[in-house]
Amino acid sequence: MSTSQTSSRPNRNPAGASDATHIVLTFENNRLASELFGQFDQNLALIEQKLGVDARARGNQVSLHGAEEATNQARRALDYLYERLQEGAEVQSSDVEGAIRMSVAADDQLTLPTMERKGRMSFAQIATRKKTIAARTPTQDAYIRAMDRAELVFGVGPAGTGKTYLAVAHAAQLLERGEIEKIILSRPAVEAGERLGYLPGDMKEKVDPYLRPLYDALYDMMPGDKVERAITAGVIEIAPLAFMRGRTLANAAVILDEAQNTTSMQMKMFLTRLGENARMIVTGDPSQIDLPRGQRSGLVEALHILRGVEGVVTVRFTETDVVRHPLVARIVAAYDSEQRMVDESGKPDTE
């Protein structure tokens, strides 16, 4: 934690909204302070860009100057990131952006559950022996907490928001803790209108490319040799949705990814596989449905039917939760805007 000195100055900020505030933060560990500020102070530059404050480093101190709200947001973000460094974590630009988002959200949502007394931030986390992941947006925070407490969680929203990655990470955490005996990862075998029959190889070789994002998340959370042994032993099972029929899935974390491409019958079949001491996480993006024209998405139908059902939690992500390259968020927003225009006018704007 840092020590700070705060003073208010009578001059106005450029917007003229409030008095400017000057805060000086002192971090005890010089090495960690250097990592916090980033190479050539790039992390401070990002804070300046996102929050509109002036941030200048000198030794193990950083001077923040700007509107009172923005400087307090910058202070909270830096304090949180410094604590992460003290715990042995690395701080990358994506972590800085996440801390900024959560700090801003703390002011936007006065009762944000991740805010503790004295202005400290505590983000929901997923921890395995290999890696610890902290929420980078308020919606990710709500999603992680929902997976901790609910038996069935729907994570719905655009690509790049971390829906699948966090679900797989949560399942890996449960397995390491001994709270479940098995992880089952599944996807419907429908991708962008393509079919699997023409592909070479046996069924596993046909479907593996479509399940690759699930493998990638697993290898990121667990040592590779451990993942391979678990797959060989059947402790981790990765299979198309059709393989779930007729089974009761108990003592397991079961994840259905790309659920927008399930039919109504497939979704009902999957949800009724839930057994004792099992957790289900269903992820998907209703704006990316690849089913044949006129066929209703099982995900869209389930979200409607299961509204208000006890034990079911739905977490909705938006383009503001995209944690990939900033351009991805702008691309998602542009497509969403175009879709709204189509919905309103009935035809796309092709000019």
LINDARA-V715942 format. One record per pair of residues at least 6 apart in sequence whose C-alpha atoms are under 6 Angstrom apart, sorted by the first residue. I is the first residue (numbers start at 0). J is the second residue. Records with the same first field share a line. If there is no record, write none. Layout:
I=J ; J
This chain:
0=78
1=24 ; 25 ; 26
2=24 ; 25
3=23 ; 24
4=22 ; 23
5=21 ; 22
6=20 ; 21
7=20
8=19
9=18
11=18 ; 19
12=19
19=65 ; 66 ; 67
20=64 ; 65 ; 66 ; 67
21=63 ; 64
22=62 ; 63
23=61 ; 62
24=60 ; 61
25=59 ; 60
26=59
29=59
32=59
36=42 ; 43
47=53
50=69
52=64 ; 65
53=63 ; 64
54=62 ; 63
55=61 ; 62
72=102
76=98 ; 99 ; 102
97=135
100=136
101=136
105=111
113=120 ; 121 ; 122
114=120
122=134
123=133 ; 134 ; 140
124=132 ; 133
125=131 ; 132
127=172
129=220 ; 221
130=220
134=140
149=310
150=278
151=279 ; 280 ; 311
152=280 ; 311 ; 312 ; 313
153=280 ; 281 ; 282 ; 313
154=162 ; 282 ; 314
155=282 ; 283 ; 284 ; 315 ; 316
156=284 ; 315 ; 316 ; 317
157=284
159=321 ; 322 ; 323
160=320 ; 321 ; 322
164=216
170=252
173=179
179=250 ; 251
180=250 ; 251
181=234 ; 235 ; 251
182=235 ; 251 ; 252
183=235 ; 236 ; 237 ; 253
184=237 ; 253 ; 254
185=237 ; 238 ; 239 ; 240 ; 255
186=239 ; 240 ; 255 ; 256
187=239 ; 240
188=239
191=289
192=289
198=205
229=235
247=272 ; 274
248=272 ; 273 ; 274
249=274 ; 275 ; 276 ; 277
250=276 ; 277
251=277
252=277 ; 278 ; 279
253=279
254=279 ; 280 ; 281
255=281
256=282
257=283
258=282 ; 283 ; 298
259=283 ; 284 ; 285 ; 288 ; 296 ; 298
260=288 ; 289 ; 290
261=296 ; 297
262=296 ; 297
263=297
266=297
318=328 ; 332
321=328
341=347
